[in-house]
Amino acid sequence: MMNNRHICYLLIGSPGAGKGTQGKILGTIPRFFSLHVRRSETLAPAGLVA
């Protein structure tokens, strides 16, 4: 039986902390990939600052 489990690393930090750089480095490792998602202020819940 095949194991369908996946390990996920979520990089969280302030702007300019190096999350994108670390994601690109991890993306060079075989069977790893990097997905970049930017959060827009228009998507933030009312009363919160993105």
PDBQT receptor file of N, H, CA, C and O in Angstrom, charges set to zero:
ATOM      1  N   MET A   1       0.846  -1.182   0.000  1.00  0.00    +0.000 N 
ATOM      2  CA  MET A   1       0.000   0.000   0.000  1.00  0.00    +0.000 C 
ATOM      3  C   MET A   1       0.888   1.240   0.000  1.00  0.00    +0.000 C 
ATOM      4  O   MET A   1       1.878   1.304   0.729  1.00  0.00    +0.000 OA
ATOM      5  N   MET A   2       0.533   2.209  -0.810  1.00  0.00    +0.000 N 
ATOM      6  H   MET A   2      -0.271   2.157  -1.402  1.00  0.00    +0.000 HD
ATOM      7  CA  MET A   2       1.319   3.428  -0.919  1.00  0.00    +0.000 C 
ATOM      8  C   MET A   2       0.969   4.430   0.181  1.00  0.00    +0.000 C 
ATOM      9  O   MET A   2      -0.193   4.579   0.559  1.00  0.00    +0.000 OA
ATOM     10  N   ASN A   3       1.982   5.100   0.679  1.00  0.00    +0.000 N 
ATOM     11  H   ASN A   3       2.926   4.979   0.372  1.00  0.00    +0.000 HD
ATOM     12  CA  ASN A   3       1.773   6.126   1.690  1.00  0.00    +0.000 C 
ATOM     13  C   ASN A   3       1.499   7.449   0.984  1.00  0.00    +0.000 C 
ATOM     14  O   ASN A   3       2.372   7.962   0.284  1.00  0.00    +0.000 OA
ATOM     15  N   ASN A   4       0.315   8.007   1.154  1.00  0.00    +0.000 N 
ATOM     16  H   ASN A   4      -0.394   7.591   1.723  1.00  0.00    +0.000 HD
ATOM     17  CA  ASN A   4      -0.073   9.249   0.484  1.00  0.00    +0.000 C 
ATOM     18  C   ASN A   4       0.080  10.472   1.372  1.00  0.00    +0.000 C 
ATOM     19  O   ASN A   4      -0.511  11.514   1.091  1.00  0.00    +0.000 OA
ATOM     20  N   ARG A   5       0.853  10.366   2.424  1.00  0.00    +0.000 N 
ATOM     21  H   ARG A   5       1.334   9.520   2.652  1.00  0.00    +0.000 HD
ATOM     22  CA  ARG A   5       1.053  11.495   3.323  1.00  0.00    +0.000 C 
ATOM     23  C   ARG A   5       2.081  12.452   2.725  1.00  0.00    +0.000 C 
ATOM     24  O   ARG A   5       3.029  12.033   2.062  1.00  0.00    +0.000 OA
ATOM     25  N   HIS A   6       1.875  13.742   2.972  1.00  0.00    +0.000 N 
ATOM     26  H   HIS A   6       1.104  14.083   3.510  1.00  0.00    +0.000 HD
ATOM     27  CA  HIS A   6       2.780  14.771   2.488  1.00  0.00    +0.000 C 
ATOM     28  C   HIS A   6       3.219  15.638   3.658  1.00  0.00    +0.000 C 
ATOM     29  O   HIS A   6       2.425  15.941   4.549  1.00  0.00    +0.000 OA
ATOM     30  N   ILE A   7       4.473  16.030   3.650  1.00  0.00    +0.000 N 
ATOM     31  H   ILE A   7       5.117  15.783   2.925  1.00  0.00    +0.000 HD
ATOM     32  CA  ILE A   7       4.987  16.944   4.657  1.00  0.00    +0.000 C 
ATOM     33  C   ILE A   7       4.947  18.342   4.075  1.00  0.00    +0.000 C 
ATOM     34  O   ILE A   7       5.328  18.554   2.923  1.00  0.00    +0.000 OA
ATOM     35  N   CYS A   8       4.489  19.294   4.865  1.00  0.00    +0.000 N 
ATOM     36  H   CYS A   8       4.180  19.123   5.801  1.00  0.00    +0.000 HD
ATOM     37  CA  CYS A   8       4.357  20.672   4.412  1.00  0.00    +0.000 C 
ATOM     38  C   CYS A   8       5.112  21.591   5.366  1.00  0.00    +0.000 C 
ATOM     39  O   CYS A   8       4.988  21.477   6.585  1.00  0.00    +0.000 OA
ATOM     40  N   TYR A   9       5.895  22.501   4.796  1.00  0.00    +0.000 N 
ATOM     41  H   TYR A   9       5.996  22.593   3.805  1.00  0.00    +0.000 HD
ATOM     42  CA  TYR A   9       6.596  23.514   5.581  1.00  0.00    +0.000 C 
ATOM     43  C   TYR A   9       5.976  24.856   5.251  1.00  0.00    +0.000 C 
ATOM     44  O   TYR A   9       5.913  25.239   4.083  1.00  0.00    +0.000 OA
ATOM     45  N   LEU A  10       5.520  25.570   6.252  1.00  0.00    +0.000 N 
ATOM     46  H   LEU A  10       5.571  25.259   7.201  1.00  0.00    +0.000 HD
ATOM     47  CA  LEU A  10       4.899  26.868   6.085  1.00  0.00    +0.000 C 
ATOM     48  C   LEU A  10       5.849  27.916   6.652  1.00  0.00    +0.000 C 
ATOM     49  O   LEU A  10       6.150  27.910   7.846  1.00  0.00    +0.000 OA
ATOM     50  N   LEU A  11       6.318  28.816   5.789  1.00  0.00    +0.000 N 
ATOM     51  H   LEU A  11       6.073  28.820   4.820  1.00  0.00    +0.000 HD
ATOM     52  CA  LEU A  11       7.248  29.860   6.219  1.00  0.00    +0.000 C 
ATOM     53  C   LEU A  11       6.460  31.123   6.534  1.00  0.00    +0.000 C 
ATOM     54  O   LEU A  11       5.795  31.682   5.662  1.00  0.00    +0.000 OA
ATOM     55  N   ILE A  12       6.538  31.566   7.776  1.00  0.00    +0.000 N 
ATOM     56  H   ILE A  12       7.078  31.111   8.485  1.00  0.00    +0.000 HD
ATOM     57  CA  ILE A  12       5.799  32.744   8.228  1.00  0.00    +0.000 C 
ATOM     58  C   ILE A  12       6.794  33.761   8.775  1.00  0.00    +0.000 C 
ATOM     59  O   ILE A  12       7.718  33.402   9.504  1.00  0.00    +0.000 OA
ATOM     60  N   GLY A  13       6.604  35.018   8.424  1.00  0.00    +0.000 N 
ATOM     61  H   GLY A  13       5.853  35.309   7.831  1.00  0.00    +0.000 HD
ATOM     62  CA  GLY A  13       7.476  36.061   8.943  1.00  0.00    +0.000 C 
ATOM     63  C   GLY A  13       7.088  37.417   8.382  1.00  0.00    +0.000 C 
ATOM     64  O   GLY A  13       6.242  37.521   7.494  1.00  0.00    +0.000 OA
ATOM     65  N   SER A  14       7.708  38.431   8.904  1.00  0.00    +0.000 N 
ATOM     66  H   SER A  14       8.396  38.346   9.625  1.00  0.00    +0.000 HD
ATOM     67  CA  SER A  14       7.418  39.792   8.459  1.00  0.00    +0.000 C 
ATOM     68  C   SER A  14       8.012  40.026   7.067  1.00  0.00    +0.000 C 
ATOM     69  O   SER A  14       8.882  39.273   6.629  1.00  0.00    +0.000 OA
ATOM     70  N   PRO A  15       7.544  41.067   6.372  1.00  0.00    +0.000 N 
ATOM     71  CA  PRO A  15       8.100  41.376   5.059  1.00  0.00    +0.000 C 
ATOM     72  C   PRO A  15       9.606  41.608   5.141  1.00  0.00    +0.000 C 
ATOM     73  O   PRO A  15      10.092  42.298   6.038  1.00  0.00    +0.000 OA
ATOM     74  N   GLY A  16      10.332  41.026   4.198  1.00  0.00    +0.000 N 
ATOM     75  H   GLY A  16       9.937  40.466   3.470  1.00  0.00    +0.000 HD
ATOM     76  CA  GLY A  16      11.775  41.194   4.152  1.00  0.00    +0.000 C 
ATOM     77  C   GLY A  16      12.547  40.247   5.043  1.00  0.00    +0.000 C 
ATOM     78  O   GLY A  16      13.765  40.376   5.166  1.00  0.00    +0.000 OA
ATOM     79  N   ALA A  17      11.867  39.292   5.672  1.00  0.00    +0.000 N 
ATOM     80  H   ALA A  17      10.877  39.187   5.573  1.00  0.00    +0.000 HD
ATOM     81  CA  ALA A  17      12.535  38.371   6.596  1.00  0.00    +0.000 C 
ATOM     82  C   ALA A  17      13.275  37.235   5.876  1.00  0.00    +0.000 C 
ATOM     83  O   ALA A  17      14.064  36.524   6.497  1.00  0.00    +0.000 OA
ATOM     84  N   GLY A  18      13.028  37.063   4.584  1.00  0.00    +0.000 N 
ATOM     85  H   GLY A  18      12.387  37.641   4.079  1.00  0.00    +0.000 HD
ATOM     86  CA  GLY A  18      13.722  36.027   3.829  1.00  0.00    +0.000 C 
ATOM     87  C   GLY A  18      12.894  34.790   3.529  1.00  0.00    +0.000 C 
ATOM     88  O   GLY A  18      13.445  33.754   3.157  1.00  0.00    +0.000 OA
ATOM     89  N   LYS A  19      11.575  34.881   3.686  1.00  0.00    +0.000 N 
ATOM     90  H   LYS A  19      11.127  35.723   3.988  1.00  0.00    +0.000 HD
ATOM     91  CA  LYS A  19      10.716  33.728   3.409  1.00  0.00    +0.000 C 
ATOM     92  C   LYS A  19      10.810  33.299   1.953  1.00  0.00    +0.000 C 
ATOM     93  O   LYS A  19      10.897  32.105   1.664  1.00  0.00    +0.000 OA
ATOM     94  N   GLY A  20      10.795  34.251   1.041  1.00  0.00    +0.000 N 
ATOM     95  H   GLY A  20      10.725  35.221   1.276  1.00  0.00    +0.000 HD
ATOM     96  CA  GLY A  20      10.888  33.938  -0.383  1.00  0.00    +0.000 C 
ATOM     97  C   GLY A  20      12.224  33.323  -0.737  1.00  0.00    +0.000 C 
ATOM     98  O   GLY A  20      12.287  32.382  -1.527  1.00  0.00    +0.000 OA
ATOM     99  N   THR A  21      13.282  33.841  -0.165  1.00  0.00    +0.000 N 
ATOM    100  H   THR A  21      13.231  34.605   0.478  1.00  0.00    +0.000 HD
ATOM    101  CA  THR A  21      14.623  33.305  -0.403  1.00  0.00    +0.000 C 
ATOM    102  C   THR A  21      14.715  31.869   0.087  1.00  0.00    +0.000 C 
ATOM    103  O   THR A  21      15.223  31.004  -0.627  1.00  0.00    +0.000 OA
ATOM    104  N   GLN A  22      14.231  31.603   1.295  1.00  0.00    +0.000 N 
ATOM    105  H   GLN A  22      13.819  32.306   1.875  1.00  0.00    +0.000 HD
ATOM    106  CA  GLN A  22      14.264  30.251   1.835  1.00  0.00    +0.000 C 
ATOM    107  C   GLN A  22      13.378  29.316   1.012  1.00  0.00    +0.000 C 
ATOM    108  O   GLN A  22      13.734  28.158   0.794  1.00  0.00    +0.000 OA
ATOM    109  N   GLY A  23      12.219  29.817   0.553  1.00  0.00    +0.000 N 
ATOM    110  H   GLY A  23      11.930  30.757   0.731  1.00  0.00    +0.000 HD
ATOM    111  CA  GLY A  23      11.339  29.008  -0.289  1.00  0.00    +0.000 C 
ATOM    112  C   GLY A  23      12.003  28.616  -1.593  1.00  0.00    +0.000 C 
ATOM    113  O   GLY A  23      11.861  27.482  -2.051  1.00  0.00    +0.000 OA
ATOM    114  N   LYS A  24      12.735  29.560  -2.200  1.00  0.00    +0.000 N 
ATOM    115  H   LYS A  24      12.850  30.481  -1.828  1.00  0.00    +0.000 HD
ATOM    116  CA  LYS A  24      13.454  29.250  -3.447  1.00  0.00    +0.000 C 
ATOM    117  C   LYS A  24      14.532  28.203  -3.203  1.00  0.00    +0.000 C 
ATOM    118  O   LYS A  24      14.732  27.315  -4.031  1.00  0.00    +0.000 OA
ATOM    119  N   ILE A  25      15.220  28.299  -2.086  1.00  0.00    +0.000 N 
ATOM    120  H   ILE A  25      15.058  29.020  -1.413  1.00  0.00    +0.000 HD
ATOM    121  CA  ILE A  25      16.270  27.312  -1.757  1.00  0.00    +0.000 C 
ATOM    122  C   ILE A  25      15.636  25.934  -1.556  1.00  0.00    +0.000 C 
ATOM    123  O   ILE A  25      16.134  24.939  -2.082  1.00  0.00    +0.000 OA
ATOM    124  N   LEU A  26      14.541  25.875  -0.798  1.00  0.00    +0.000 N 
ATOM    125  H   LEU A  26      14.137  26.683  -0.370  1.00  0.00    +0.000 HD
ATOM    126  CA  LEU A  26      13.860  24.586  -0.583  1.00  0.00    +0.000 C 
ATOM    127  C   LEU A  26      13.330  24.031  -1.897  1.00  0.00    +0.000 C 
ATOM    128  O   LEU A  26      13.299  22.815  -2.082  1.00  0.00    +0.000 OA
ATOM    129  N   GLY A  27      12.907  24.914  -2.824  1.00  0.00    +0.000 N 
ATOM    130  H   GLY A  27      12.932  25.903  -2.673  1.00  0.00    +0.000 HD
ATOM    131  CA  GLY A  27      12.386  24.479  -4.111  1.00  0.00    +0.000 C 
ATOM    132  C   GLY A  27      13.427  23.831  -5.006  1.00  0.00    +0.000 C 
ATOM    133  O   GLY A  27      13.067  23.166  -5.978  1.00  0.00    +0.000 OA
ATOM    134  N   THR A  28      14.709  24.007  -4.705  1.00  0.00    +0.000 N 
ATOM    135  H   THR A  28      15.002  24.547  -3.916  1.00  0.00    +0.000 HD
ATOM    136  CA  THR A  28      15.765  23.376  -5.503  1.00  0.00    +0.000 C 
ATOM    137  C   THR A  28      16.028  21.938  -5.076  1.00  0.00    +0.000 C 
ATOM    138  O   THR A  28      16.719  21.202  -5.782  1.00  0.00    +0.000 OA
ATOM    139  N   ILE A  29      15.495  21.533  -3.949  1.00  0.00    +0.000 N 
ATOM    140  H   ILE A  29      14.934  22.130  -3.376  1.00  0.00    +0.000 HD
ATOM    141  CA  ILE A  29      15.677  20.166  -3.454  1.00  0.00    +0.000 C 
ATOM    142  C   ILE A  29      14.716  19.241  -4.214  1.00  0.00    +0.000 C 
ATOM    143  O   ILE A  29      13.536  19.565  -4.352  1.00  0.00    +0.000 OA
ATOM    144  N   PRO A  30      15.204  18.099  -4.708  1.00  0.00    +0.000 N 
ATOM    145  CA  PRO A  30      14.323  17.174  -5.433  1.00  0.00    +0.000 C 
ATOM    146  C   PRO A  30      13.076  16.807  -4.623  1.00  0.00    +0.000 C 
ATOM    147  O   PRO A  30      13.155  16.566  -3.418  1.00  0.00    +0.000 OA
ATOM    148  N   ARG A  31      11.938  16.770  -5.292  1.00  0.00    +0.000 N 
ATOM    149  H   ARG A  31      11.873  16.966  -6.270  1.00  0.00    +0.000 HD
ATOM    150  CA  ARG A  31      10.610  16.449  -4.732  1.00  0.00    +0.000 C 
ATOM    151  C   ARG A  31      10.077  17.520  -3.792  1.00  0.00    +0.000 C 
ATOM    152  O   ARG A  31       9.065  17.299  -3.126  1.00  0.00    +0.000 OA
ATOM    153  N   PHE A  32      10.728  18.666  -3.720  1.00  0.00    +0.000 N 
ATOM    154  H   PHE A  32      11.550  18.846  -4.261  1.00  0.00    +0.000 HD
ATOM    155  CA  PHE A  32      10.204  19.818  -2.989  1.00  0.00    +0.000 C 
ATOM    156  C   PHE A  32       9.724  20.826  -4.018  1.00  0.00    +0.000 C 
ATOM    157  O   PHE A  32      10.271  20.893  -5.119  1.00  0.00    +0.000 OA
ATOM    158  N   PHE A  33       8.727  21.598  -3.682  1.00  0.00    +0.000 N 
ATOM    159  H   PHE A  33       8.283  21.544  -2.788  1.00  0.00    +0.000 HD
ATOM    160  CA  PHE A  33       8.348  22.706  -4.550  1.00  0.00    +0.000 C 
ATOM    161  C   PHE A  33       7.957  23.881  -3.685  1.00  0.00    +0.000 C 
ATOM    162  O   PHE A  33       7.629  23.731  -2.508  1.00  0.00    +0.000 OA
ATOM    163  N   SER A  34       7.999  25.048  -4.287  1.00  0.00    +0.000 N 
ATOM    164  H   SER A  34       8.266  25.170  -5.243  1.00  0.00    +0.000 HD
ATOM    165  CA  SER A  34       7.721  26.286  -3.567  1.00  0.00    +0.000 C 
ATOM    166  C   SER A  34       6.496  26.949  -4.164  1.00  0.00    +0.000 C 
ATOM    167  O   SER A  34       6.394  27.086  -5.383  1.00  0.00    +0.000 OA
ATOM    168  N   LEU A  35       5.571  27.358  -3.324  1.00  0.00    +0.000 N 
ATOM    169  H   LEU A  35       5.653  27.246  -2.333  1.00  0.00    +0.000 HD
ATOM    170  CA  LEU A  35       4.370  28.062  -3.741  1.00  0.00    +0.000 C 
ATOM    171  C   LEU A  35       4.328  29.377  -2.984  1.00  0.00    +0.000 C 
ATOM    172  O   LEU A  35       4.311  29.392  -1.753  1.00  0.00    +0.000 OA
ATOM    173  N   HIS A  36       4.310  30.479  -3.718  1.00  0.00    +0.000 N 
ATOM    174  H   HIS A  36       4.324  30.467  -4.717  1.00  0.00    +0.000 HD
ATOM    175  CA  HIS A  36       4.291  31.803  -3.103  1.00  0.00    +0.000 C 
ATOM    176  C   HIS A  36       2.885  32.392  -3.210  1.00  0.00    +0.000 C 
ATOM    177  O   HIS A  36       2.324  32.477  -4.302  1.00  0.00    +0.000 OA
ATOM    178  N   VAL A  37       2.329  32.793  -2.086  1.00  0.00    +0.000 N 
ATOM    179  H   VAL A  37       2.786  32.724  -1.199  1.00  0.00    +0.000 HD
ATOM    180  CA  VAL A  37       1.000  33.410  -2.047  1.00  0.00    +0.000 C 
ATOM    181  C   VAL A  37       1.125  34.726  -1.313  1.00  0.00    +0.000 C 
ATOM    182  O   VAL A  37       1.626  34.778  -0.190  1.00  0.00    +0.000 OA
ATOM    183  N   ARG A  38       0.672  35.777  -1.946  1.00  0.00    +0.000 N 
ATOM    184  H   ARG A  38       0.265  35.735  -2.859  1.00  0.00    +0.000 HD
ATOM    185  CA  ARG A  38       0.696  37.097  -1.287  1.00  0.00    +0.000 C 
ATOM    186  C   ARG A  38      -0.690  37.422  -0.785  1.00  0.00    +0.000 C 
ATOM    187  O   ARG A  38      -1.688  37.173  -1.462  1.00  0.00    +0.000 OA
ATOM    188  N   ARG A  39      -0.741  37.975   0.394  1.00  0.00    +0.000 N 
ATOM    189  H   ARG A  39       0.070  38.178   0.944  1.00  0.00    +0.000 HD
ATOM    190  CA  ARG A  39      -2.022  38.377   0.978  1.00  0.00    +0.000 C 
ATOM    191  C   ARG A  39      -2.249  39.844   0.676  1.00  0.00    +0.000 C 
ATOM    192  O   ARG A  39      -1.376  40.681   0.906  1.00  0.00    +0.000 OA
ATOM    193  N   SER A  40      -3.400  40.140   0.171  1.00  0.00    +0.000 N 
ATOM    194  H   SER A  40      -4.109  39.460  -0.016  1.00  0.00    +0.000 HD
ATOM    195  CA  SER A  40      -3.750  41.507  -0.165  1.00  0.00    +0.000 C 
ATOM    196  C   SER A  40      -4.523  42.135   0.992  1.00  0.00    +0.000 C 
ATOM    197  O   SER A  40      -5.274  41.452   1.688  1.00  0.00    +0.000 OA
ATOM    198  N   GLU A  41      -4.338  43.429   1.193  1.00  0.00    +0.000 N 
ATOM    199  H   GLU A  41      -3.728  43.985   0.627  1.00  0.00    +0.000 HD
ATOM    200  CA  GLU A  41      -5.076  44.118   2.255  1.00  0.00    +0.000 C 
ATOM    201  C   GLU A  41      -6.573  44.052   2.017  1.00  0.00    +0.000 C 
ATOM    202  O   GLU A  41      -7.352  44.116   2.968  1.00  0.00    +0.000 OA
ATOM    203  N   THR A  42      -6.990  43.924   0.761  1.00  0.00    +0.000 N 
ATOM    204  H   THR A  42      -6.357  43.872  -0.012  1.00  0.00    +0.000 HD
ATOM    205  CA  THR A  42      -8.420  43.859   0.458  1.00  0.00    +0.000 C 
ATOM    206  C   THR A  42      -9.031  42.549   0.931  1.00  0.00    +0.000 C 
ATOM    207  O   THR A  42     -10.251  42.454   1.067  1.00  0.00    +0.000 OA
ATOM    208  N   LEU A  43      -8.195  41.526   1.187  1.00  0.00    +0.000 N 
ATOM    209  H   LEU A  43      -7.204  41.604   1.077  1.00  0.00    +0.000 HD
ATOM    210  CA  LEU A  43      -8.687  40.242   1.668  1.00  0.00    +0.000 C 
ATOM    211  C   LEU A  43      -8.702  40.140   3.193  1.00  0.00    +0.000 C 
ATOM    212  O   LEU A  43      -9.234  39.180   3.750  1.00  0.00    +0.000 OA
ATOM    213  N   ALA A  44      -8.112  41.142   3.871  1.00  0.00    +0.000 N 
ATOM    214  H   ALA A  44      -7.680  41.922   3.419  1.00  0.00    +0.000 HD
ATOM    215  CA  ALA A  44      -8.045  41.100   5.321  1.00  0.00    +0.000 C 
ATOM    216  C   ALA A  44      -9.435  41.343   5.911  1.00  0.00    +0.000 C 
ATOM    217  O   ALA A  44     -10.196  42.153   5.383  1.00  0.00    +0.000 OA
ATOM    218  N   PRO A  45      -9.771  40.650   6.999  1.00  0.00    +0.000 N 
ATOM    219  CA  PRO A  45     -11.056  40.874   7.663  1.00  0.00    +0.000 C 
ATOM    220  C   PRO A  45     -11.170  42.315   8.155  1.00  0.00    +0.000 C 
ATOM    221  O   PRO A  45     -10.163  42.953   8.460  1.00  0.00    +0.000 OA
ATOM    222  N   ALA A  46     -12.379  42.815   8.231  1.00  0.00    +0.000 N 
ATOM    223  H   ALA A  46     -13.197  42.296   7.984  1.00  0.00    +0.000 HD
ATOM    224  CA  ALA A  46     -12.632  44.189   8.670  1.00  0.00    +0.000 C 
ATOM    225  C   ALA A  46     -12.003  44.430  10.061  1.00  0.00    +0.000 C 
ATOM    226  O   ALA A  46     -12.163  43.624  10.977  1.00  0.00    +0.000 OA
ATOM    227  N   GLY A  47     -11.306  45.527  10.186  1.00  0.00    +0.000 N 
ATOM    228  H   GLY A  47     -11.176  46.183   9.442  1.00  0.00    +0.000 HD
ATOM    229  CA  GLY A  47     -10.705  45.886  11.474  1.00  0.00    +0.000 C 
ATOM    230  C   GLY A  47      -9.290  45.388  11.647  1.00  0.00    +0.000 C 
ATOM    231  O   GLY A  47      -8.630  45.765  12.615  1.00  0.00    +0.000 OA
ATOM    232  N   LEU A  48      -8.791  44.541  10.733  1.00  0.00    +0.000 N 
ATOM    233  H   LEU A  48      -9.327  44.235   9.947  1.00  0.00    +0.000 HD
ATOM    234  CA  LEU A  48      -7.429  44.029  10.840  1.00  0.00    +0.000 C 
ATOM    235  C   LEU A  48      -6.560  44.657   9.764  1.00  0.00    +0.000 C 
ATOM    236  O   LEU A  48      -7.027  44.948   8.663  1.00  0.00    +0.000 OA
ATOM    237  N   VAL A  49      -5.312  44.861  10.090  1.00  0.00    +0.000 N 
ATOM    238  H   VAL A  49      -4.933  44.625  10.984  1.00  0.00    +0.000 HD
ATOM    239  CA  VAL A  49      -4.355  45.390   9.115  1.00  0.00    +0.000 C 
ATOM    240  C   VAL A  49      -3.516  44.226   8.613  1.00  0.00    +0.000 C 
ATOM    241  O   VAL A  49      -2.966  43.461   9.405  1.00  0.00    +0.000 OA
ATOM    242  N   ALA A  50      -3.421  44.095   7.301  1.00  0.00    +0.000 N 
ATOM    243  H   ALA A  50      -3.868  44.717   6.658  1.00  0.00    +0.000 HD
ATOM    244  CA  ALA A  50      -2.654  42.985   6.713  1.00  0.00    +0.000 C 
ATOM    245  C   ALA A  50      -1.164  43.284   6.790  1.00  0.00    +0.000 C 
ATOM    246  O   ALA A  50      -0.349  42.474   6.348  1.00  0.00    +0.000 OA
TER     247      ALA A  50
